[in-house]
Amino acid sequence: MAMTRLQYLLGKLAEECGEVAERALKAQAFGLEETRPGTSTNNADLIFEECNDVEGIKKMLADEFGMDFTPCPVQIANKIDKVNGYYFYSINCGMCEPEGGEIKSHGN
């Protein structure tokens, strides 16, 4: 059975999110400024491009199917606090090194 338009776009959303993950992992391994041989685009730029691709699919889903992707400040703040909490836990476990500078919570 063939996919519906919604199923197709959801698959594309998953695909683009996977590409963001791939670029983030490349940057983790090789650095944000690394470029692939024969190209001038670095990993930071590639992450940005893939995030924009995700935004394009989100816009299509919103326009065509009424999905609301309005950012929720409370949910975003909670995520920031959660990620920072796990970061400090990772430091305590010896898996991350603390860096200079203050980590700000959503309230700072």
CYANA upper distance limits for C-alpha pairs under 8 A (distance plus 0.5 A):
  3 MET  CA      7 GLN  CA      6.23
  3 MET  CA      8 TYR  CA      6.65
  4 THR  CA      8 TYR  CA      6.71
  5 ARG  CA      9 LEU  CA      6.68
  6 LEU  CA     10 LEU  CA      6.61
  6 LEU  CA     61 LEU  CA      8.09
  6 LEU  CA     65 PHE  CA      8.12
  7 GLN  CA     11 GLY  CA      6.69
  8 TYR  CA     12 LYS  CA      6.81
  9 LEU  CA     13 LEU  CA      6.61
  9 LEU  CA     57 ILE  CA      7.38
  9 LEU  CA     60 MET  CA      8.36
  9 LEU  CA     61 LEU  CA      7.51
 10 LEU  CA     14 ALA  CA      6.79
 11 GLY  CA     15 GLU  CA      6.63
 12 LYS  CA     16 GLU  CA      6.59
 12 LYS  CA     57 ILE  CA      7.61
 13 LEU  CA     17 CYS  CA      6.63
 13 LEU  CA     54 VAL  CA      6.76
 13 LEU  CA     57 ILE  CA      6.43
 13 LEU  CA     58 LYS  CA      7.85
 14 ALA  CA     18 GLY  CA      6.65
 15 GLU  CA     19 GLU  CA      6.87
 16 GLU  CA     20 VAL  CA      6.86
 16 GLU  CA     50 GLU  CA      7.15
 16 GLU  CA     51 CYS  CA      8.37
 16 GLU  CA     53 ASP  CA      6.99
 16 GLU  CA     54 VAL  CA      6.09
 17 CYS  CA     21 ALA  CA      6.83
 17 CYS  CA     50 GLU  CA      8.33
 17 CYS  CA     51 CYS  CA      8.31
 17 CYS  CA     54 VAL  CA      6.98
 18 GLY  CA     22 GLU  CA      6.64
 19 GLU  CA     23 ARG  CA      6.70
 19 GLU  CA     50 GLU  CA      6.93
 20 VAL  CA     24 ALA  CA      6.63
 20 VAL  CA     47 ILE  CA      6.41
 20 VAL  CA     50 GLU  CA      5.88
 20 VAL  CA     51 CYS  CA      6.81
 21 ALA  CA     25 LEU  CA      6.64
 22 GLU  CA     26 LYS  CA      6.76
 23 ARG  CA     27 ALA  CA      6.69
 23 ARG  CA     43 ASN  CA      7.06
 23 ARG  CA     46 LEU  CA      7.13
 23 ARG  CA     47 ILE  CA      6.07
 23 ARG  CA     50 GLU  CA      8.48
 24 ALA  CA     28 GLN  CA      6.63
 24 ALA  CA     43 ASN  CA      8.27
 24 ALA  CA     47 ILE  CA      6.99
 25 LEU  CA     29 ALA  CA      6.69
 26 LYS  CA     30 PHE  CA      6.36
 26 LYS  CA     31 GLY  CA      7.86
 26 LYS  CA     43 ASN  CA      7.67
 27 ALA  CA     31 GLY  CA      4.95
 27 ALA  CA     32 LEU  CA      5.40
 27 ALA  CA     33 GLU  CA      8.42
 27 ALA  CA     34 GLU  CA      7.99
 27 ALA  CA     43 ASN  CA      6.10
 27 ALA  CA     44 ALA  CA      7.74
 28 GLN  CA     32 LEU  CA      8.00
 30 PHE  CA     34 GLU  CA      6.61
 31 GLY  CA     43 ASN  CA      7.69
 32 LEU  CA     42 ASN  CA      7.07
 32 LEU  CA     43 ASN  CA      5.38
 32 LEU  CA     44 ALA  CA      5.40
 33 GLU  CA     42 ASN  CA      5.64
 33 GLU  CA     43 ASN  CA      6.43
 33 GLU  CA     44 ALA  CA      7.03
 34 GLU  CA     42 ASN  CA      5.78
 34 GLU  CA     43 ASN  CA      6.44
 35 THR  CA     39 THR  CA      6.83
 35 THR  CA     40 SER  CA      6.60
 35 THR  CA     41 THR  CA      6.29
 35 THR  CA     42 ASN  CA      4.89
 35 THR  CA     43 ASN  CA      6.86
 36 ARG  CA     40 SER  CA      8.02
 36 ARG  CA     41 THR  CA      8.11
 36 ARG  CA     42 ASN  CA      7.92
 41 THR  CA     45 ASP  CA      6.67
 41 THR  CA     46 LEU  CA      7.28
 42 ASN  CA     46 LEU  CA      6.81
 43 ASN  CA     47 ILE  CA      6.63
 44 ALA  CA     48 PHE  CA      6.85
 45 ASP  CA     49 GLU  CA      6.69
 46 LEU  CA     50 GLU  CA      6.67
 47 ILE  CA     51 CYS  CA      6.63
 48 PHE  CA     52 ASN  CA      6.78
 49 GLU  CA     53 ASP  CA      6.86
 50 GLU  CA     54 VAL  CA      6.90
 51 CYS  CA     55 GLU  CA      6.83
 52 ASN  CA     56 GLY  CA      6.72
 53 ASP  CA     57 ILE  CA      7.02
 54 VAL  CA     58 LYS  CA      6.68
 55 GLU  CA     59 LYS  CA      6.61
 56 GLY  CA     60 MET  CA      6.87
 57 ILE  CA     61 LEU  CA      6.73
 58 LYS  CA     62 ALA  CA      6.59
 58 LYS  CA     69 PHE  CA      7.66
 59 LYS  CA     63 ASP  CA      6.44
 60 MET  CA     64 GLU  CA      6.33
 60 MET  CA     65 PHE  CA      8.41
 61 LEU  CA     65 PHE  CA      5.84
 61 LEU  CA     66 GLY  CA      7.26
 61 LEU  CA     67 MET  CA      6.40
 62 ALA  CA     66 GLY  CA      5.07
 62 ALA  CA     67 MET  CA      4.82
 62 ALA  CA     68 ASP  CA      6.46
 62 ALA  CA     69 PHE  CA      7.60
 63 ASP  CA     67 MET  CA      8.08
 71 PRO  CA     76 ILE  CA      8.08
 72 CYS  CA     76 ILE  CA      6.66
 73 PRO  CA     77 ALA  CA      6.52
 74 VAL  CA     78 ASN  CA      6.64
 75 GLN  CA     79 LYS  CA      6.72
 76 ILE  CA     80 ILE  CA      6.77
 77 ALA  CA     81 ASP  CA      6.76
 77 ALA  CA    105 SER  CA      8.17
 77 ALA  CA    106 HIS  CA      5.64
 78 ASN  CA     82 LYS  CA      6.60
 78 ASN  CA    106 HIS  CA      8.38
 79 LYS  CA     83 VAL  CA      6.55
 80 ILE  CA     84 ASN  CA      6.62
 80 ILE  CA    105 SER  CA      7.19
 80 ILE  CA    106 HIS  CA      7.12
 81 ASP  CA     85 GLY  CA      6.53
 81 ASP  CA    105 SER  CA      6.27
 81 ASP  CA    106 HIS  CA      7.37
 82 LYS  CA     86 TYR  CA      6.82
 83 VAL  CA     87 TYR  CA      6.61
 84 ASN  CA     88 PHE  CA      6.80
 84 ASN  CA    103 ILE  CA      7.96
 84 ASN  CA    105 SER  CA      8.11
 85 GLY  CA     89 TYR  CA      6.77
 86 TYR  CA     90 SER  CA      6.52
 87 TYR  CA     91 ILE  CA      6.81
 87 TYR  CA     96 CYS  CA      7.98
 88 PHE  CA     92 ASN  CA      6.76
 89 TYR  CA     93 CYS  CA      6.70
 90 SER  CA     94 GLY  CA      6.76
 90 SER  CA     95 MET  CA      5.71
 90 SER  CA     96 CYS  CA      6.08
 91 ILE  CA     95 MET  CA      6.22
 91 ILE  CA     96 CYS  CA      5.13
 91 ILE  CA     97 GLU  CA      6.34
 91 ILE  CA     98 PRO  CA      7.00
104 LYS  CA    108 ASN  CA      6.06
